[in-house]
Amino acid sequence: MEFRKIKFADLIPASYNPRKKLKPGDKEYQKIKNSITEFGYVEPVIVNSDMTIIGGHQ
């Protein structure tokens, strides 16, 4: 397993991800934003070799 920092812009959301695309005005977006601000991102985003997100879409 390899850990490294990458830019969000380089990530590709998985097409099969059931989550909807949140916008800054959405209630769910604000809840996630507040949680990350307060606690940080505590679980790594998992990607495959082409930078498609396979875990941690939230």
Sequence and secondary structure as in RCSB ss.txt:
>XXXX:A:sequence
MEFRKIKFADLIPASYNPRKKLKPGDKEYQKIKNSITEFGYVEPVIVNSDMTIIGGHQ
>XXXX:A:secstr
       GGG B  TT       TTSHHHHHHHHHHHHH   S  EE TT BEEE   
